[in-house]
Amino acid sequence: MKTLKKSIFLLFTIVLLSSCSKDAKVNETKNVQNKSSEDKKSDETFKLFKNYIGKKYRGKMGGFITIVVDTNYSYMQYEAPKIDPDHCSSEKVRKLHGKFQRYGIFLQPRFLTVDSKKYLTADDFPEDKFYVKNDYTIIDTETNNEYICAENKN
């Protein structure tokens, strides 16, 4: 009787473990599929921004733009020219910053083409603020501040 109970328990354990193994394989397959789609997305983003990644574009009037692409995320960092609001008129602030006065990190940078002109934009960022003149120059369309890459060989 003891041998029969042990055999049944052993059989039950084997069946249970084999079903767990199948679940683990299904989850592993799903994780691999999700990872490959994320890798594909990050590869596409990398290809799109390969000439811009890691470069710091400094504005002639101050400020900077940087694009970061990693395997898990991508963002554009923007800082407007620094001004002392106590010593500047609101007109000068508007001239240096434009209508859009936020600065910081903006997720999902991308290019947008309008009338054969290429613009750099991101989530929660104006679509037509940064005109991409070439790989080394980005122009703020509101303020005409030219952001030049330090790696420019011209």
VMD Tcl script that builds the backbone (N, CA, C; Angstrom):
set m [mol new atoms 462]
animate dup $m
set s [atomselect $m all]
$s set {name element resname resid chain x y z} {
  {N N MET 1 A 0.818 -1.193 0.000}
  {CA C MET 1 A 0.000 0.000 0.000}
  {C C MET 1 A 0.864 1.259 0.000}
  {N N LYS 2 A 1.959 1.239 0.813}
  {CA C LYS 2 A 2.846 2.393 0.858}
  {C C LYS 2 A 3.499 2.619 -0.503}
  {N N THR 3 A 3.852 1.538 -1.167}
  {CA C THR 3 A 4.495 1.640 -2.478}
  {C C THR 3 A 3.527 2.239 -3.487}
  {N N LEU 4 A 2.269 1.863 -3.417}
  {CA C LEU 4 A 1.262 2.406 -4.326}
  {C C LEU 4 A 1.071 3.898 -4.099}
  {N N LYS 5 A 1.015 4.322 -2.834}
  {CA C LYS 5 A 0.869 5.748 -2.516}
  {C C LYS 5 A 2.069 6.539 -3.022}
  {N N LYS 6 A 3.283 5.972 -2.825}
  {CA C LYS 6 A 4.482 6.656 -3.295}
  {C C LYS 6 A 4.479 6.764 -4.817}
  {N N SER 7 A 4.044 5.701 -5.477}
  {CA C SER 7 A 4.006 5.697 -6.949}
  {C C SER 7 A 3.011 6.730 -7.467}
  {N N ILE 8 A 1.848 6.798 -6.846}
  {CA C ILE 8 A 0.830 7.778 -7.249}
  {C C ILE 8 A 1.338 9.193 -7.004}
  {N N PHE 9 A 1.956 9.407 -5.846}
  {CA C PHE 9 A 2.511 10.729 -5.531}
  {C C PHE 9 A 3.597 11.120 -6.542}
  {N N LEU 10 A 4.461 10.156 -6.870}
  {CA C LEU 10 A 5.535 10.400 -7.831}
  {C C LEU 10 A 4.960 10.715 -9.214}
  {N N LEU 11 A 3.964 9.961 -9.632}
  {CA C LEU 11 A 3.315 10.194 -10.928}
  {C C LEU 11 A 2.651 11.574 -10.954}
  {N N PHE 12 A 1.955 11.908 -9.882}
  {CA C PHE 12 A 1.303 13.215 -9.774}
  {C C PHE 12 A 2.337 14.344 -9.856}
  {N N THR 13 A 3.466 14.194 -9.177}
  {CA C THR 13 A 4.534 15.195 -9.189}
  {C C THR 13 A 5.108 15.365 -10.595}
  {N N ILE 14 A 5.324 14.270 -11.293}
  {CA C ILE 14 A 5.870 14.323 -12.658}
  {C C ILE 14 A 4.908 15.057 -13.586}
  {N N VAL 15 A 3.622 14.754 -13.490}
  {CA C VAL 15 A 2.617 15.420 -14.329}
  {C C VAL 15 A 2.587 16.913 -14.032}
  {N N LEU 16 A 2.622 17.250 -12.765}
  {CA C LEU 16 A 2.614 18.658 -12.373}
  {C C LEU 16 A 3.841 19.393 -12.901}
  {N N LEU 17 A 5.004 18.809 -12.743}
  {CA C LEU 17 A 6.238 19.443 -13.208}
  {C C LEU 17 A 6.258 19.599 -14.726}
  {N N SER 18 A 5.734 18.622 -15.434}
  {CA C SER 18 A 5.735 18.725 -16.900}
  {C C SER 18 A 4.805 19.845 -17.366}
  {N N SER 19 A 3.678 20.046 -16.666}
  {CA C SER 19 A 2.784 21.148 -17.053}
  {C C SER 19 A 3.425 22.494 -16.741}
  {N N CYS 20 A 4.163 22.583 -15.637}
  {CA C CYS 20 A 4.884 23.822 -15.311}
  {C C CYS 20 A 5.936 24.110 -16.366}
  {N N SER 21 A 6.585 23.073 -16.824}
  {CA C SER 21 A 7.626 23.231 -17.843}
  {C C SER 21 A 7.026 23.785 -19.139}
  {N N LYS 22 A 5.839 23.297 -19.525}
  {CA C LYS 22 A 5.177 23.798 -20.736}
  {C C LYS 22 A 4.822 25.269 -20.580}
  {N N ASP 23 A 4.292 25.653 -19.395}
  {CA C ASP 23 A 3.957 27.055 -19.143}
  {C C ASP 23 A 5.197 27.930 -19.225}
  {N N ALA 24 A 6.293 27.442 -18.678}
  {CA C ALA 24 A 7.537 28.215 -18.707}
  {C C ALA 24 A 8.009 28.412 -20.139}
  {N N LYS 25 A 7.867 27.365 -20.977}
  {CA C LYS 25 A 8.279 27.486 -22.382}
  {C C LYS 25 A 7.409 28.498 -23.112}
  {N N VAL 26 A 6.109 28.498 -22.844}
  {CA C VAL 26 A 5.200 29.458 -23.475}
  {C C VAL 26 A 5.577 30.873 -23.062}
  {N N ASN 27 A 5.799 31.094 -21.757}
  {CA C ASN 27 A 6.193 32.421 -21.275}
  {C C ASN 27 A 7.528 32.845 -21.857}
  {N N GLU 28 A 8.464 31.904 -21.954}
  {CA C GLU 28 A 9.777 32.226 -22.513}
  {C C GLU 28 A 9.635 32.638 -23.976}
  {N N THR 29 A 8.785 31.935 -24.720}
  {CA C THR 29 A 8.558 32.276 -26.127}
  {C C THR 29 A 7.940 33.660 -26.246}
  {N N LYS 30 A 6.960 33.972 -25.394}
  {CA C LYS 30 A 6.343 35.300 -25.422}
  {C C LYS 30 A 7.364 36.380 -25.105}
  {N N ASN 31 A 8.210 36.147 -24.103}
  {CA C ASN 31 A 9.238 37.128 -23.743}
  {C C ASN 31 A 10.212 37.354 -24.885}
  {N N VAL 32 A 10.601 36.284 -25.568}
  {CA C VAL 32 A 11.523 36.414 -26.701}
  {C C VAL 32 A 10.863 37.212 -27.817}
  {N N GLN 33 A 9.570 36.945 -28.088}
  {CA C GLN 33 A 8.861 37.692 -29.132}
  {C C GLN 33 A 8.758 39.166 -28.767}
  {N N ASN 34 A 8.409 39.483 -27.512}
  {CA C ASN 34 A 8.323 40.881 -27.083}
  {C C ASN 34 A 9.674 41.557 -27.182}
  {N N LYS 35 A 10.722 40.862 -26.755}
  {CA C LYS 35 A 12.061 41.438 -26.789}
  {C C LYS 35 A 12.485 41.701 -28.231}
  {N N SER 36 A 12.169 40.766 -29.136}
  {CA C SER 36 A 12.587 40.965 -30.526}
  {C C SER 36 A 11.846 42.138 -31.155}
  {N N SER 37 A 10.576 42.367 -30.804}
  {CA C SER 37 A 9.861 43.526 -31.350}
  {C C SER 37 A 10.407 44.819 -30.763}
  {N N GLU 38 A 10.790 44.805 -29.466}
  {CA C GLU 38 A 11.407 45.987 -28.859}
  {C C GLU 38 A 12.771 46.256 -29.483}
  {N N ASP 39 A 13.542 45.186 -29.715}
  {CA C ASP 39 A 14.853 45.343 -30.351}
  {C C ASP 39 A 14.696 45.912 -31.754}
  {N N LYS 40 A 13.679 45.437 -32.471}
  {CA C LYS 40 A 13.444 45.930 -33.828}
  {C C LYS 40 A 13.108 47.416 -33.798}
  {N N LYS 41 A 12.262 47.811 -32.834}
  {CA C LYS 41 A 11.888 49.216 -32.706}
  {C C LYS 41 A 13.104 50.071 -32.364}
  {N N SER 42 A 13.946 49.602 -31.430}
  {CA C SER 42 A 15.125 50.385 -31.064}
  {C C SER 42 A 16.126 50.422 -32.212}
  {N N ASP 43 A 16.210 49.344 -33.008}
  {CA C ASP 43 A 17.086 49.347 -34.185}
  {C C ASP 43 A 16.619 50.378 -35.200}
  {N N GLU 44 A 15.300 50.459 -35.415}
  {CA C GLU 44 A 14.759 51.448 -36.353}
  {C C GLU 44 A 15.040 52.865 -35.858}
  {N N THR 45 A 14.851 53.096 -34.565}
  {CA C THR 45 A 15.130 54.414 -33.991}
  {C C THR 45 A 16.607 54.741 -34.121}
  {N N PHE 46 A 17.459 53.750 -33.871}
  {CA C PHE 46 A 18.898 53.976 -33.986}
  {C C PHE 46 A 19.265 54.347 -35.422}
  {N N LYS 47 A 18.717 53.616 -36.395}
  {CA C LYS 47 A 19.014 53.918 -37.806}
  {C C LYS 47 A 18.545 55.317 -38.173}
  {N N LEU 48 A 17.384 55.699 -37.675}
  {CA C LEU 48 A 16.819 57.006 -37.980}
  {C C LEU 48 A 17.697 58.136 -37.447}
  {N N PHE 49 A 18.254 57.947 -36.255}
  {CA C PHE 49 A 19.019 59.006 -35.596}
  {C C PHE 49 A 20.526 58.756 -35.569}
  {N N LYS 50 A 21.017 57.807 -36.368}
  {CA C LYS 50 A 22.434 57.430 -36.259}
  {C C LYS 50 A 23.382 58.611 -36.440}
  {N N ASN 51 A 23.021 59.612 -37.237}
  {CA C ASN 51 A 23.887 60.781 -37.445}
  {C C ASN 51 A 23.739 61.836 -36.348}
  {N N TYR 52 A 22.793 61.637 -35.433}
  {CA C TYR 52 A 22.492 62.655 -34.425}
  {C C TYR 52 A 22.761 62.190 -32.993}
  {N N ILE 53 A 22.866 60.883 -32.786}
  {CA C ILE 53 A 22.990 60.323 -31.440}
  {C C ILE 53 A 24.290 60.772 -30.772}
  {N N GLY 54 A 24.155 61.220 -29.537}
  {CA C GLY 54 A 25.322 61.561 -28.730}
  {C C GLY 54 A 25.975 62.889 -29.073}
  {N N LYS 55 A 25.442 63.580 -30.057}
  {CA C LYS 55 A 26.013 64.882 -30.420}
  {C C LYS 55 A 25.270 65.966 -29.649}
  {N N LYS 56 A 25.993 66.976 -29.245}
  {CA C LYS 56 A 25.375 68.097 -28.538}
  {C C LYS 56 A 25.351 69.281 -29.496}
  {N N TYR 57 A 24.157 69.747 -29.785}
  {CA C TYR 57 A 23.969 70.903 -30.655}
  {C C TYR 57 A 23.842 72.132 -29.769}
  {N N ARG 58 A 24.787 73.038 -29.863}
  {CA C ARG 58 A 24.787 74.252 -29.034}
  {C C ARG 58 A 24.259 75.424 -29.846}
  {N N GLY 59 A 23.351 76.187 -29.223}
  {CA C GLY 59 A 22.766 77.345 -29.887}
  {C C GLY 59 A 23.711 78.532 -29.894}
  {N N LYS 60 A 23.691 79.291 -30.988}
  {CA C LYS 60 A 24.532 80.493 -31.067}
  {C C LYS 60 A 24.119 81.518 -30.016}
  {N N MET 61 A 22.824 81.523 -29.657}
  {CA C MET 61 A 22.330 82.438 -28.622}
  {C C MET 61 A 22.251 81.743 -27.265}
  {N N GLY 62 A 22.784 80.516 -27.170}
  {CA C GLY 62 A 22.726 79.740 -25.936}
  {C C GLY 62 A 21.779 78.566 -26.083}
  {N N GLY 63 A 21.753 77.724 -25.086}
  {CA C GLY 63 A 20.898 76.547 -25.100}
  {C C GLY 63 A 21.551 75.384 -25.831}
  {N N PHE 64 A 20.885 74.216 -25.773}
  {CA C PHE 64 A 21.416 73.050 -26.480}
  {C C PHE 64 A 20.314 72.033 -26.756}
  {N N ILE 65 A 20.621 71.122 -27.686}
  {CA C ILE 65 A 19.746 70.000 -28.029}
  {C C ILE 65 A 20.626 68.751 -28.053}
  {N N THR 66 A 20.146 67.665 -27.444}
  {CA C THR 66 A 20.848 66.385 -27.482}
  {C C THR 66 A 19.825 65.287 -27.726}
  {N N ILE 67 A 20.206 64.273 -28.514}
  {CA C ILE 67 A 19.329 63.130 -28.757}
  {C C ILE 67 A 19.999 61.888 -28.185}
  {N N VAL 68 A 19.241 61.125 -27.390}
  {CA C VAL 68 A 19.748 59.902 -26.773}
  {C C VAL 68 A 18.866 58.742 -27.220}
  {N N VAL 69 A 19.498 57.682 -27.722}
  {CA C VAL 69 A 18.771 56.472 -28.107}
  {C C VAL 69 A 19.435 55.301 -27.402}
  {N N ASP 70 A 18.637 54.564 -26.631}
  {CA C ASP 70 A 19.123 53.387 -25.928}
  {C C ASP 70 A 18.213 52.232 -26.319}
  {N N THR 71 A 18.536 51.032 -25.879}
  {CA C THR 71 A 17.717 49.880 -26.250}
  {C C THR 71 A 16.318 49.943 -25.650}
  {N N ASN 72 A 16.154 50.598 -24.508}
  {CA C ASN 72 A 14.849 50.636 -23.842}
  {C C ASN 72 A 14.101 51.951 -24.012}
  {N N TYR 73 A 14.771 53.008 -24.438}
  {CA C TYR 73 A 14.113 54.305 -24.523}
  {C C TYR 73 A 14.882 55.222 -25.469}
  {N N SER 74 A 14.220 56.278 -25.864}
  {CA C SER 74 A 14.886 57.335 -26.634}
  {C C SER 74 A 14.255 58.659 -26.216}
  {N N TYR 75 A 15.075 59.711 -26.204}
  {CA C TYR 75 A 14.553 61.017 -25.830}
  {C C TYR 75 A 15.392 62.127 -26.441}
  {N N MET 76 A 14.790 63.304 -26.476}
  {CA C MET 76 A 15.476 64.514 -26.908}
  {C C MET 76 A 15.552 65.424 -25.686}
  {N N GLN 77 A 16.725 65.936 -25.414}
  {CA C GLN 77 A 16.889 66.887 -24.313}
  {C C GLN 77 A 17.060 68.271 -24.928}
  {N N TYR 78 A 16.262 69.207 -24.445}
  {CA C TYR 78 A 16.305 70.573 -24.972}
  {C C TYR 78 A 16.429 71.546 -23.814}
  {N N GLU 79 A 17.341 72.486 -23.961}
  {CA C GLU 79 A 17.447 73.572 -22.989}
  {C C GLU 79 A 17.498 74.880 -23.761}
  {N N ALA 80 A 16.575 75.760 -23.452}
  {CA C ALA 80 A 16.513 77.070 -24.110}
  {C C ALA 80 A 17.666 77.940 -23.622}
  {N N PRO 81 A 17.968 79.015 -24.351}
  {CA C PRO 81 A 19.014 79.938 -23.887}
  {C C PRO 81 A 18.677 80.466 -22.493}
  {N N LYS 82 A 19.685 80.596 -21.679}
  {CA C LYS 82 A 19.476 81.094 -20.309}
  {C C LYS 82 A 19.272 82.605 -20.339}
  {N N ILE 83 A 18.278 83.054 -19.569}
  {CA C ILE 83 A 18.016 84.484 -19.451}
  {C C ILE 83 A 17.703 84.809 -18.001}
  {N N ASP 84 A 18.026 86.007 -17.624}
  {CA C ASP 84 A 17.693 86.490 -16.293}
  {C C ASP 84 A 16.390 87.277 -16.427}
  {N N PRO 85 A 15.259 86.701 -16.006}
  {CA C PRO 85 A 13.973 87.367 -16.191}
  {C C PRO 85 A 13.866 88.701 -15.454}
  {N N ASP 86 A 14.690 88.899 -14.429}
  {CA C ASP 86 A 14.660 90.168 -13.696}
  {C C ASP 86 A 15.253 91.309 -14.517}
  {N N HIS 87 A 16.127 90.979 -15.459}
  {CA C HIS 87 A 16.803 92.005 -16.248}
  {C C HIS 87 A 16.409 91.984 -17.723}
  {N N CYS 88 A 15.373 91.213 -18.063}
  {CA C CYS 88 A 14.938 91.119 -19.459}
  {C C CYS 88 A 13.461 91.480 -19.570}
  {N N SER 89 A 13.136 92.159 -20.626}
  {CA C SER 89 A 11.724 92.463 -20.882}
  {C C SER 89 A 11.031 91.191 -21.368}
  {N N SER 90 A 9.714 91.180 -21.258}
  {CA C SER 90 A 8.966 90.008 -21.722}
  {C C SER 90 A 9.143 89.825 -23.229}
  {N N GLU 91 A 9.361 90.921 -23.948}
  {CA C GLU 91 A 9.611 90.842 -25.390}
  {C C GLU 91 A 10.918 90.105 -25.678}
  {N N LYS 92 A 11.954 90.390 -24.902}
  {CA C LYS 92 A 13.244 89.726 -25.098}
  {C C LYS 92 A 13.146 88.245 -24.732}
  {N N VAL 93 A 12.408 87.934 -23.671}
  {CA C VAL 93 A 12.199 86.537 -23.288}
  {C C VAL 93 A 11.508 85.800 -24.426}
  {N N ARG 94 A 10.463 86.400 -25.007}
  {CA C ARG 94 A 9.741 85.803 -26.123}
  {C C ARG 94 A 10.664 85.624 -27.325}
  {N N LYS 95 A 11.539 86.607 -27.548}
  {CA C LYS 95 A 12.452 86.537 -28.688}
  {C C LYS 95 A 13.467 85.403 -28.513}
  {N N LEU 96 A 13.960 85.209 -27.293}
  {CA C LEU 96 A 14.960 84.172 -27.051}
  {C C LEU 96 A 14.364 82.773 -26.912}
  {N N HIS 97 A 13.141 82.684 -26.398}
  {CA C HIS 97 A 12.534 81.371 -26.162}
  {C C HIS 97 A 11.438 81.027 -27.159}
  {N N GLY 98 A 10.809 82.012 -27.753}
  {CA C GLY 98 A 9.676 81.735 -28.622}
  {C C GLY 98 A 8.430 81.470 -27.796}
  {N N LYS 99 A 7.367 81.021 -28.457}
  {CA C LYS 99 A 6.110 80.736 -27.754}
  {C C LYS 99 A 6.257 79.533 -26.830}
  {N N PHE 100 A 7.025 78.560 -27.283}
  {CA C PHE 100 A 7.215 77.334 -26.508}
  {C C PHE 100 A 8.379 77.548 -25.554}
  {N N GLN 101 A 8.098 77.684 -24.269}
  {CA C GLN 101 A 9.143 78.032 -23.313}
  {C C GLN 101 A 9.510 76.891 -22.373}
  {N N ARG 102 A 8.958 75.707 -22.627}
  {CA C ARG 102 A 9.333 74.561 -21.792}
  {C C ARG 102 A 10.684 74.032 -22.231}
  {N N TYR 103 A 11.380 73.466 -21.317}
  {CA C TYR 103 A 12.619 72.779 -21.658}
  {C C TYR 103 A 12.727 71.553 -20.782}
  {N N GLY 104 A 13.526 70.605 -21.211}
  {CA C GLY 104 A 13.677 69.374 -20.452}
  {C C GLY 104 A 13.851 68.199 -21.371}
  {N N ILE 105 A 13.320 67.062 -20.946}
  {CA C ILE 105 A 13.458 65.819 -21.697}
  {C C ILE 105 A 12.120 65.484 -22.340}
  {N N PHE 106 A 12.169 65.188 -23.643}
  {CA C PHE 106 A 10.970 64.874 -24.412}
  {C C PHE 106 A 11.151 63.484 -25.018}
  {N N LEU 107 A 10.209 62.584 -24.720}
  {CA C LEU 107 A 10.309 61.195 -25.151}
  {C C LEU 107 A 9.948 61.020 -26.622}
  {N N GLN 108 A 10.391 59.911 -27.169}
  {CA C GLN 108 A 10.091 59.489 -28.534}
  {C C GLN 108 A 10.413 60.549 -29.589}
  {N N PRO 109 A 11.665 60.946 -29.700}
  {CA C PRO 109 A 12.006 61.899 -30.761}
  {C C PRO 109 A 11.780 61.267 -32.130}
  {N N ARG 110 A 11.455 62.106 -33.098}
  {CA C ARG 110 A 11.206 61.615 -34.455}
  {C C ARG 110 A 11.360 62.765 -35.435}
  {N N PHE 111 A 11.459 62.421 -36.699}
  {CA C PHE 111 A 11.516 63.425 -37.746}
  {C C PHE 111 A 10.154 63.510 -38.412}
  {N N LEU 112 A 9.799 64.704 -38.803}
  {CA C LEU 112 A 8.544 64.957 -39.493}
  {C C LEU 112 A 8.884 65.758 -40.741}
  {N N THR 113 A 8.381 65.344 -41.881}
  {CA C THR 113 A 8.650 66.061 -43.121}
  {C C THR 113 A 7.400 66.830 -43.532}
  {N N VAL 114 A 7.564 68.150 -43.701}
  {CA C VAL 114 A 6.477 69.021 -44.133}
  {C C VAL 114 A 7.003 69.862 -45.290}
  {N N ASP 115 A 6.330 69.782 -46.433}
  {CA C ASP 115 A 6.752 70.528 -47.625}
  {C C ASP 115 A 8.237 70.313 -47.913}
  {N N SER 116 A 8.659 69.074 -47.906}
  {CA C SER 116 A 10.039 68.636 -48.172}
  {C C SER 116 A 11.068 69.210 -47.191}
  {N N LYS 117 A 10.612 69.727 -46.053}
  {CA C LYS 117 A 11.525 70.180 -44.998}
  {C C LYS 117 A 11.441 69.188 -43.840}
  {N N LYS 118 A 12.583 68.868 -43.263}
  {CA C LYS 118 A 12.656 67.900 -42.172}
  {C C LYS 118 A 12.687 68.638 -40.836}
  {N N TYR 119 A 11.788 68.238 -39.932}
  {CA C TYR 119 A 11.698 68.838 -38.602}
  {C C TYR 119 A 11.948 67.766 -37.542}
  {N N LEU 120 A 12.599 68.178 -36.463}
  {CA C LEU 120 A 12.821 67.313 -35.309}
  {C C LEU 120 A 11.735 67.621 -34.289}
  {N N THR 121 A 11.041 66.584 -33.842}
  {CA C THR 121 A 9.994 66.763 -32.847}
  {C C THR 121 A 10.030 65.588 -31.872}
  {N N ALA 122 A 9.148 65.608 -30.890}
  {CA C ALA 122 A 9.050 64.535 -29.893}
  {C C ALA 122 A 7.675 64.637 -29.236}
  {N N ASP 123 A 7.380 63.707 -28.344}
  {CA C ASP 123 A 6.116 63.771 -27.607}
  {C C ASP 123 A 6.053 65.081 -26.825}
  {N N ASP 124 A 4.885 65.733 -26.840}
  {CA C ASP 124 A 4.649 66.990 -26.110}
  {C C ASP 124 A 5.592 68.111 -26.538}
  {N N PHE 125 A 6.006 68.092 -27.793}
  {CA C PHE 125 A 6.905 69.123 -28.319}
  {C C PHE 125 A 6.333 69.601 -29.650}
  {N N PRO 126 A 6.419 70.919 -29.945}
  {CA C PRO 126 A 5.866 71.424 -31.208}
  {C C PRO 126 A 6.479 70.721 -32.417}
  {N N GLU 127 A 5.643 70.445 -33.412}
  {CA C GLU 127 A 6.105 69.705 -34.584}
  {C C GLU 127 A 7.015 70.516 -35.493}
  {N N ASP 128 A 6.855 71.829 -35.506}
  {CA C ASP 128 A 7.601 72.632 -36.481}
  {C C ASP 128 A 8.596 73.598 -35.836}
  {N N LYS 129 A 9.013 73.323 -34.613}
  {CA C LYS 129 A 9.936 74.241 -33.926}
  {C C LYS 129 A 11.373 74.081 -34.424}
  {N N PHE 130 A 11.840 72.849 -34.597}
  {CA C PHE 130 A 13.232 72.617 -34.981}
  {C C PHE 130 A 13.334 72.122 -36.422}
  {N N TYR 131 A 13.808 73.001 -37.295}
  {CA C TYR 131 A 14.058 72.651 -38.695}
  {C C TYR 131 A 15.462 72.054 -38.791}
  {N N VAL 132 A 15.572 70.880 -39.385}
  {CA C VAL 132 A 16.867 70.210 -39.533}
  {C C VAL 132 A 17.457 70.625 -40.880}
  {N N LYS 133 A 18.421 71.535 -40.829}
  {CA C LYS 133 A 19.060 72.043 -42.049}
  {C C LYS 133 A 19.975 70.975 -42.651}
  {N N ASN 134 A 20.777 70.345 -41.808}
  {CA C ASN 134 A 21.634 69.224 -42.205}
  {C C ASN 134 A 22.015 68.463 -40.938}
  {N N ASP 135 A 22.914 67.492 -41.052}
  {CA C ASP 135 A 23.285 66.674 -39.892}
  {C C ASP 135 A 23.968 67.468 -38.788}
  {N N TYR 136 A 24.441 68.673 -39.100}
  {CA C TYR 136 A 25.197 69.459 -38.130}
  {C C TYR 136 A 24.493 70.738 -37.685}
  {N N THR 137 A 23.351 71.055 -38.277}
  {CA C THR 137 A 22.674 72.312 -37.960}
  {C C THR 137 A 21.173 72.098 -37.791}
  {N N ILE 138 A 20.644 72.550 -36.658}
  {CA C ILE 138 A 19.204 72.534 -36.382}
  {C C ILE 138 A 18.816 73.970 -36.059}
  {N N ILE 139 A 17.767 74.462 -36.710}
  {CA C ILE 139 A 17.364 75.860 -36.540}
  {C C ILE 139 A 16.018 75.930 -35.825}
  {N N ASP 140 A 15.955 76.757 -34.784}
  {CA C ASP 140 A 14.704 77.030 -34.081}
  {C C ASP 140 A 13.908 77.988 -34.960}
  {N N THR 141 A 12.769 77.551 -35.456}
  {CA C THR 141 A 11.996 78.361 -36.403}
  {C C THR 141 A 11.358 79.584 -35.762}
  {N N GLU 142 A 11.182 79.585 -34.445}
  {CA C GLU 142 A 10.583 80.741 -33.771}
  {C C GLU 142 A 11.607 81.830 -33.479}
  {N N THR 143 A 12.799 81.421 -33.083}
  {CA C THR 143 A 13.791 82.401 -32.623}
  {C C THR 143 A 14.970 82.569 -33.580}
  {N N ASN 144 A 15.057 81.714 -34.593}
  {CA C ASN 144 A 16.191 81.680 -35.531}
  {C C ASN 144 A 17.508 81.345 -34.843}
  {N N ASN 145 A 17.451 80.784 -33.658}
  {CA C ASN 145 A 18.665 80.335 -32.979}
  {C C ASN 145 A 19.177 79.102 -33.717}
  {N N GLU 146 A 20.420 79.147 -34.163}
  {CA C GLU 146 A 21.027 78.010 -34.856}
  {C C GLU 146 A 21.763 77.149 -33.851}
  {N N TYR 147 A 21.388 75.884 -33.794}
  {CA C TYR 147 A 22.055 74.920 -32.930}
  {C C TYR 147 A 23.042 74.154 -33.803}
  {N N ILE 148 A 24.331 74.329 -33.504}
  {CA C ILE 148 A 25.397 73.750 -34.312}
  {C C ILE 148 A 26.064 72.614 -33.537}
  {N N CYS 149 A 26.308 71.515 -34.231}
  {CA C CYS 149 A 27.015 70.392 -33.623}
  {C C CYS 149 A 28.504 70.709 -33.562}
  {N N ALA 150 A 29.109 70.423 -32.428}
  {CA C ALA 150 A 30.541 70.699 -32.245}
  {C C ALA 150 A 31.401 69.851 -33.177}
  {N N GLU 151 A 30.867 68.730 -33.662}
  {CA C GLU 151 A 31.615 67.843 -34.550}
  {C C GLU 151 A 31.576 68.298 -36.002}
  {N N ASN 152 A 30.975 69.453 -36.265}
  {CA C ASN 152 A 30.866 69.957 -37.635}
  {C C ASN 152 A 32.257 70.153 -38.219}
  {N N LYS 153 A 32.506 69.533 -39.365}
  {CA C LYS 153 A 33.824 69.603 -39.999}
  {C C LYS 153 A 33.928 70.760 -40.986}
  {N N ASN 154 A 32.834 71.499 -41.205}
  {CA C ASN 154 A 32.855 72.608 -42.181}
  {C C ASN 154 A 33.461 73.852 -41.604}
}
mol reanalyze $m
mol bondsrecalc $m
mol representation Tube
mol addrep $m
